Amino acid sequence: MNNWPFNPGPPLALLLFILITSLVSCGGFKDYPADPIAEVDFLKRAETKTENGITVTVSVLTIEENKKIFGVDLFKKGVQPVWIEITNDTDHDFVFLPISLDPDYFAPNEVAFLYQGLFNGGEVHPQLSERFNGYGYELSKISPGETKKGFVYTNFDPGIKYVNISLFSEEKIETFIFYIVLYEALEEYNKIDFESIYSTDEYTRYSNENDFIKAVKNLPCCIKTKDTKEDAYPINFVFIGDDEEVFSALIRQGWDVTEPFSDLWTNKDYFSSPLFGLSPMENLYYFDRAQDVSLQKIRKQKKGTIRQRSEIRIWLTPVKYKGESVWVGSTTRDIGTDVNKISDFLTKKIDPNLNETRSYLAEDMVLSQNVSKVGWIRNLEPTTEKSPKINYKEQIWWSDGLVVVLLFEDTPTGASDIQFYEWEYPYKSKGIIKKNPGSVGN
């Protein structure tokens, strides 16, 4: 007796046969021909930096290059191979840890397993496993006079690839940062030249702590719109340190660059941009210019989108504190979308509690182990949930008015060893902080 609810007939039987045949042909260990790596000139776009006896060369493969070298389109799997070559001309052993480049990088066999066939018993593809392991960067120390090289299999970044190379020795960390443009719309972000923003004479230099506190208190309270000069959000963090110290910490903690904002963006682009996940932040203004750097951290969950992300806008200031660069910025957290009551366009809904948002950034930077000292300075009159601010988008927010100040260094500092500036505190009781043995003034 036929238990099917209908008679499949020859057409359906034929379709089933074709489907099963297709699945079998997609399974098993199919061949993946590739070109010899020496015949693919991917190093023509390589960038090289040398500092303190260490030379680092980096190149990020294009889609065509990765197909030629590996025989597969890794980009479709969300994998982006980054070539790393490190020469150690110092007297010390160094170690490169790929997790500093990408906290979620792929192991070679993990990449090969992405091409596992349906009918091969769940085995890793031997040809691809050999290829990915053979070309992969070997995890071992780099002795004096030695060169190590190979690919690290990172997560795909369609816009700018921030390549952070942190090399660890017993005595110190050497950090190299590369900004590699992968999409022409981001060309303006290539080679951010912070040294050209101000001339030497434009800087005000402070060595006295009280003078520095006054300078931060006197900074304009808020970032603004370009034309109407309306307040958007308050500044709520200050970073002290050079660009490599600051941005290597951000990159290690998973912050990504965003696409530059353009008037060509529409509500449709908000969801369907070729750079989805790097969708732009609106340009807001401080020191009469748009942010120098825009970074985001998208919520890591299946349904997380740009509608659920933390954002930071950063400006270099014309201030030096004890010889170090000083950066100022504003961080907000997008928690959804809403309709702008003025324009009827979609607009982002932010977490109105900016104290929480500021705290998240501070905690994240502490976990980077690049922060050695933390303090808070009041720059704005406090507002509360019962008496909030309303900005130009009719978004409400409140804040205790404090700016968190983070001092960055290139040597790792554990959370228990962080010191605190004895200024102001964002908590009702500051006794917990004062009991920390690392909490000292100066």
ChimeraX attribute file (.defattr): number of C-alpha atoms within 10 A of each C-alpha:
attribute: neighborCount
match mode: 1-to-1
recipient: residues
	/A:1	3
	/A:2	6
	/A:3	6
	/A:4	7
	/A:5	6
	/A:6	7
	/A:7	10
	/A:8	12
	/A:9	8
	/A:10	9
	/A:11	9
	/A:12	11
	/A:13	12
	/A:14	12
	/A:15	12
	/A:16	13
	/A:17	12
	/A:18	12
	/A:19	12
	/A:20	12
	/A:21	12
	/A:22	11
	/A:23	14
	/A:24	14
	/A:25	14
	/A:26	15
	/A:27	16
	/A:28	18
	/A:29	19
	/A:30	13
	/A:31	10
	/A:32	11
	/A:33	14
	/A:34	14
	/A:35	13
	/A:36	10
	/A:37	14
	/A:38	9
	/A:39	9
	/A:40	14
	/A:41	11
	/A:42	17
	/A:43	14
	/A:44	8
	/A:45	12
	/A:46	15
	/A:47	14
	/A:48	14
	/A:49	13
	/A:50	12
	/A:51	10
	/A:52	9
	/A:53	12
	/A:54	19
	/A:55	16
	/A:56	22
	/A:57	19
	/A:58	25
	/A:59	21
	/A:60	24
	/A:61	22
	/A:62	14
	/A:63	15
	/A:64	13
	/A:65	18
	/A:66	22
	/A:67	18
	/A:68	18
	/A:69	22
	/A:70	21
	/A:71	17
	/A:72	18
	/A:73	17
	/A:74	20
	/A:75	19
	/A:76	10
	/A:77	13
	/A:78	14
	/A:79	19
	/A:80	26
	/A:81	27
	/A:82	21
	/A:83	21
	/A:84	22
	/A:85	17
	/A:86	23
	/A:87	19
	/A:88	20
	/A:89	17
	/A:90	14
	/A:91	10
	/A:92	14
	/A:93	18
	/A:94	24
	/A:95	16
	/A:96	23
	/A:97	16
	/A:98	23
	/A:99	16
	/A:100	22
	/A:101	24
	/A:102	21
	/A:103	15
	/A:104	13
	/A:105	20
	/A:106	19
	/A:107	17
	/A:108	21
	/A:109	17
	/A:110	14
	/A:111	22
	/A:112	21
	/A:113	17
	/A:114	13
	/A:115	21
	/A:116	21
	/A:117	20
	/A:118	15
	/A:119	14
	/A:120	13
	/A:121	10
	/A:122	11
	/A:123	15
	/A:124	20
	/A:125	22
	/A:126	14
	/A:127	15
	/A:128	25
	/A:129	18
	/A:130	15
	/A:131	18
	/A:132	24
	/A:133	17
	/A:134	13
	/A:135	19
	/A:136	20
	/A:137	22
	/A:138	14
	/A:139	12
	/A:140	11
	/A:141	16
	/A:142	21
	/A:143	17
	/A:144	16
	/A:145	14
	/A:146	13
	/A:147	15
	/A:148	18
	/A:149	17
	/A:150	20
	/A:151	24
	/A:152	26
	/A:153	26
	/A:154	20
	/A:155	19
	/A:156	16
	/A:157	20
	/A:158	18
	/A:159	25
	/A:160	23
	/A:161	20
	/A:162	20
	/A:163	22
	/A:164	24
	/A:165	25
	/A:166	21
	/A:167	21
	/A:168	20
	/A:169	14
	/A:170	9
	/A:171	9
	/A:172	12
	/A:173	17
	/A:174	18
	/A:175	17
	/A:176	21
	/A:177	20
	/A:178	22
	/A:179	15
	/A:180	22
	/A:181	20
	/A:182	17
	/A:183	15
	/A:184	11
	/A:185	14
	/A:186	17
	/A:187	15
	/A:188	11
	/A:189	20
	/A:190	15
	/A:191	11
	/A:192	12
	/A:193	9
	/A:194	12
	/A:195	9
	/A:196	8
	/A:197	13
	/A:198	13
	/A:199	9
	/A:200	10
	/A:201	7
	/A:202	11
	/A:203	13
	/A:204	12
	/A:205	16
	/A:206	17
	/A:207	12
	/A:208	11
	/A:209	14
	/A:210	11
	/A:211	13
	/A:212	17
	/A:213	16
	/A:214	13
	/A:215	14
	/A:216	18
	/A:217	16
	/A:218	12
	/A:219	14
	/A:220	13
	/A:221	20
	/A:222	20
	/A:223	24
	/A:224	23
	/A:225	19
	/A:226	14
	/A:227	7
	/A:228	8
	/A:229	14
	/A:230	16
	/A:231	18
	/A:232	21
	/A:233	25
	/A:234	24
	/A:235	25
	/A:236	30
	/A:237	23
	/A:238	24
	/A:239	24
	/A:240	24
	/A:241	24
	/A:242	17
	/A:243	18
	/A:244	18
	/A:245	22
	/A:246	22
	/A:247	17
	/A:248	25
	/A:249	25
	/A:250	21
	/A:251	21
	/A:252	23
	/A:253	19
	/A:254	17
	/A:255	20
	/A:256	22
	/A:257	25
	/A:258	23
	/A:259	25
	/A:260	18
	/A:261	14
	/A:262	12
	/A:263	6
	/A:264	6
	/A:265	12
	/A:266	13
	/A:267	10
	/A:268	8
	/A:269	14
	/A:270	16
	/A:271	15
	/A:272	12
	/A:273	14
	/A:274	12
	/A:275	18
	/A:276	17
	/A:277	25
	/A:278	23
	/A:279	23
	/A:280	22
	/A:281	20
	/A:282	16
	/A:283	18
	/A:284	20
	/A:285	22
	/A:286	24
	/A:287	14
	/A:288	12
	/A:289	12
	/A:290	19
	/A:291	22
	/A:292	18
	/A:293	16
	/A:294	23
	/A:295	21
	/A:296	25
	/A:297	22
	/A:298	20
	/A:299	16
	/A:300	10
	/A:301	8
	/A:302	6
	/A:303	8
	/A:304	13
	/A:305	20
	/A:306	24
	/A:307	21
	/A:308	21
	/A:309	19
	/A:310	22
	/A:311	23
	/A:312	21
	/A:313	24
	/A:314	21
	/A:315	22
	/A:316	22
	/A:317	20
	/A:318	18
	/A:319	21
	/A:320	18
	/A:321	17
	/A:322	15
	/A:323	13
	/A:324	18
	/A:325	19
	/A:326	22
	/A:327	22
	/A:328	22
	/A:329	25
	/A:330	23
	/A:331	23
	/A:332	26
	/A:333	25
	/A:334	21
	/A:335	19
	/A:336	15
	/A:337	14
	/A:338	14
	/A:339	13
	/A:340	15
	/A:341	11
	/A:342	9
	/A:343	9
	/A:344	9
	/A:345	12
	/A:346	14
	/A:347	18
	/A:348	19
	/A:349	20
	/A:350	22
	/A:351	19
	/A:352	22
	/A:353	18
	/A:354	22
	/A:355	21
	/A:356	14
	/A:357	21
	/A:358	23
	/A:359	16
	/A:360	16
	/A:361	20
	/A:362	17
	/A:363	11
	/A:364	17
	/A:365	19
	/A:366	22
	/A:367	16
	/A:368	20
	/A:369	20
	/A:370	25
	/A:371	30
	/A:372	21
	/A:373	23
	/A:374	20
	/A:375	20
	/A:376	22
	/A:377	23
	/A:378	22
	/A:379	23
	/A:380	20
	/A:381	10
	/A:382	14
	/A:383	14
	/A:384	13
	/A:385	12
	/A:386	7
	/A:387	11
	/A:388	16
	/A:389	19
	/A:390	15
	/A:391	14
	/A:392	15
	/A:393	17
	/A:394	13
	/A:395	19
	/A:396	18
	/A:397	23
	/A:398	21
	/A:399	23
	/A:400	18
	/A:401	21
	/A:402	24
	/A:403	28
	/A:404	24
	/A:405	23
	/A:406	26
	/A:407	21
	/A:408	28
	/A:409	20
	/A:410	21
	/A:411	15
	/A:412	16
	/A:413	19
	/A:414	13
	/A:415	17
	/A:416	10
	/A:417	16
	/A:418	20
	/A:419	23
	/A:420	24
	/A:421	18
	/A:422	17
	/A:423	14
	/A:424	14
	/A:425	18
	/A:426	17
	/A:427	10
	/A:428	6
	/A:429	9
	/A:430	12
	/A:431	10
	/A:432	8
	/A:433	16
	/A:434	14
	/A:435	9
	/A:436	14
	/A:437	12
	/A:438	16
	/A:439	17
	/A:440	14
	/A:441	12
	/A:442	10
